[in-house]
C-alpha cells in the first residue's frame, strides 16, 4: 500500500531516521501533532460534506445522480484544444474554398 507515493518500507526507514534525528520524545509529540492535523482535516471534510448535502437538499437536488459525469470532459485544456481544432478546421475549409475558386 502506498501513501503519497511512499511504500511501507520507505515509511519505516523515514520513521527510523526521524527517531534518530528528532529523538523519541520529539517524535511522539510530532506524531500527536500529525494526529491532530489528520483529525482536523477529517472534521473539516465532514462539515463540508454535511453543508453540501444540506445545500443540495435545499435546492431540490438531493437525488441528483452524478455517477455518469465524466470529469475528463470538463478538462479546460481539452476544451481549449477542441476549440482551437474547430477554428483551424474552419480556416482550412475557408482557405481551400478560396484556392479552388482561384484555380
Buried (B, 14 or more C-beta within 10 A) or exposed (E): EEEEEEEEEEBEEEEEEBEEEEEEEEBEEEEEEEEEEEEEEEEEEEEEEEEEEEEEEEEEEEEEEEEEEEEEEEEEEEEEEEEEEEEEEEEEEEEEEEEEEEE
